[in-house]
Amino acid sequence: MKIIKYIVLLGLLSGCSLGDSTDSQEDVTASGSEIEILAKNLDIPWTIAKQDERFYLTQRSGKIIEIESDNKTSQEVAVTKKVQHEGEGGLLGFILAPDFKTTKQAYAYHTYKENNLLKNRVVLLKKQNQTWVEKKVILEDIPGGVIHNGGRLKIGPDNMLYATTGDSGNTSLSQDKNSLAGKILRMTLDGHIPEDNPFSNSYVYSYGHRNPQGLVWDEKGTLYSTEHGQSAHDEINLIKPGSNYGWPVIQGDEKAQNMESPLYHTGEDTWAPSGIDYSNGKLYIATLRGEKIQSFDLTTKDVDVVHSNSGRMRDILIKDDILYSITSNRDGRGNPSNDDDLLIKLTGLDQEM
């Protein structure tokens, strides 16, 4: 597969003000940046994982795509409960195990159907030739739905596994600490409840979430998450263990006792933020409805447009000062081109990266 390379010379805007509309049609990439399309004709990719020069992308339909240089291989996922690609559900989060080089193991989050109900589960997979085989159930019976499945998996600096879950379309579950829906969950890599979790004998790390789809830590170990608002008012949250992030009681600038307001929200603009990563004091955020990659400066709270004009953006991965992202234009809400969906690489975005 030939790599198509674009050198962006526009340099028209290195950012936009907080009030810029997400519906605008500007073609923006940060001044002096360079874009490469590393893969095309993907089928609703959801997560980017990378080991050395190899990429592993989950596709919502239930396959994993391995990409190395010019080679793209579609790989089966053999799980004991079939991946249910329905609505926003399917094969979602994916993270390589810390010892992946030797064990070939990874963690995946996927939707399944049981007793006619949609649910989500976290499983340990092992790569065996061209198939990823389920080796262990880490956690299941997470409420699912045709909307709001959360789905992001990350391993934290504490070597714990974190998962975001949505409210599954049932808003009351987010405030129910006995439910796994509308939460950020924390567990050991073998699926046990850590002794230092904020609630006794519970996977719940934070609650009151609507549909969080991004997780990242800065170099100080501070955890941030992105979350879809109900009507605009999408959020960036600073996550503290045991805290309540308010859904469905408050949103935007609203406040309530013992509830956390967001670090930043989008007001009347809609981003539909998904995957995020961190570099040099900034969060980099893939936005779906917003159809941009945005940066958020944690010190100044400034928001800049890093890239647009590729459509719906689903995930972000920054490695060695290079930003990778994937589009989600074939998810039924975009306007796909003949080459969609794409894995793209952006370099030279910011002198500080």
Beta strands, then each sheet from edge to edge (+ up, - down):
strand 1: 4-7
strand 2: 34-39
strand 3: 45-51
strand 4: 54-59
strand 5: 63-68
strand 6: 71-78
strand 7: 91-96
strand 8: 105-114
strand 9: 117-128
strand 10: 131-143
strand 11: 153-155
strand 12: 161-164
strand 13: 183-187
strand 14: 204-207
strand 15: 212-217
strand 16: 223-227
strand 17: 235-239
strand 18: 264-265
strand 19: 273-279
strand 20: 282-287
strand 21: 292-297
strand 22: 303-308
strand 23: 313-319
strand 24: 322-327
strand 25: 343-347
sheet 1: 1+ 2- 25+ 24- 23+
sheet 2: 3+ 4- 5+ 6- 10- 9+ 8- 7+
sheet 3: 11+ 12- 13+ 14-
sheet 4: 15+ 16- 17+ 18-
sheet 5: 19+ 20- 21+ 22-
end
